[in-house]
Amino acid sequence: MQVPFLDLKAQYEAIKPEIHQALQAVIDKTAFAGGPFVTEFEQAFAPFCGCRECVGVGSGTEALWIALRALGVGPGDAVATVPNTFIATAEAISFCGATPIFVDIAEDTCTMDPHLLEDCIQSRLAAPKNGQRLKAILPVHLYGQTADMDPILELADRYELAVVEDGCQAHGAEYKGRRAGSLGVAGAFSFYPGKNLGAYGEAGAVTTNNTTLAEQMRIFRDHGQPRRYYHDVVGWNGRMDGFQGAVLKTKLVHLERWNDARNEKAAWYRRQLADLDEVVLPGVADYARHVYHLFAIRVRHRDRVLAALTEKGIGCGIHYPVPVHLQKAYAFLGHRPGDFPVAERIAAELLSLPIFPELTEEQVAYVAASLRDIVTTRNR
Ligand SMILES: Cc1ncc(COP(=O)(O)O)c(C=O)c1O
């Protein structure tokens, strides 16, 4: 049996006529750059996230950057985030001219540890580094589960820091019944094709309840022009494509069902792997509605297990093998192994198993049985 890590073709086959109709409508209207299909999607995605506003842009990376920038993050500022994320989280901070500072994670959820955030804020206040001023917090809702937001928001309030959520893996995830993207002052989403809500190309969006901020971001993503060829600020071309708006609006209708299906697959894995001491299953916090963008287990001798699963025709991933503070690109920050021990330990053990809405019970059973066979045989 072959089990791909992700099967975008299966999803496309299930919604083919709707997608073709949506794409044809964009062609008929020649509304390719921004335009009505993007607006329609924005008007649907904002309430989906429990927000008043949504601003469609070119990618999740751009959404993070535009949100931070609109909040005034710039040179001389620092932004607190986590080291176990896709590099884009840190890149967005860097492209504001600011510096990412890292906070280690809670081991069970792999998201920002609020206690360590408090330590970080206090040590920065006591001894500011290179004159940098901590301006914002950028927690990452990793794998489809939000960070523990109430204590983070409370600290943000106390120390007057802005909170931008990296919701790029968490479309529809909930924290105590509130949706990802509505918890901080802004939320950034990626619609990279493999995400829970994926475009047919690159796309992203910022959600917010702050109408003034949304307006600023709308103007910025369109060359700083509130009116065509009247440029009030130096802006950027960050418009979402018309095709992506149309595809995303079409797919959004199915997202709840797809997220439920992901939860079903996760429950199957849990049932079949629960008794395996060699495998640590992903933790789910009491506060969370998880949407399982990824199903990241932890195993010892991860690389050998990964190779053996690959040999059995099972597609797996590692999210992520090297924490951001140890990436070459961020060597200039001067971090060393041991600086963020939880993120580093976990990076060596993480293994993402296939999870997507169309995954069958037989495929999950095959993955679980193969994994059992590999980890228990090795121990004999
Ligand atoms: C946590 C996280 N942040 C940011 C991004 C960047 O999004 P994009 O690839 O759309 O630029 C991604 C996705 O790739 C992500 O997973």
The ligand as a Gaussian input file, in Angstrom:
#p B3LYP/6-31G(d) Opt

LIG

0 1
 C        3.816000      28.590000      10.914000
 C        3.935000      29.191000       9.547000
 N        4.187000      30.504000       9.438000
 C        4.290000      31.101000       8.244000
 C        4.137000      30.395000       7.067000
 C        4.345000      31.103000       5.760000
 O        3.274000      31.014000       4.877000
 P        3.510000      31.062000       3.300000
 O        4.202000      29.812000       2.895000
 O        2.121000      31.163000       2.731000
 O        4.305000      32.289000       3.010000
 C        3.830000      29.027000       7.142000
 C        3.578000      28.201000       5.953000
 O        4.266000      27.854000       5.118000
 C        3.751000      28.404000       8.405000
 O        3.507000      27.098000       8.522000

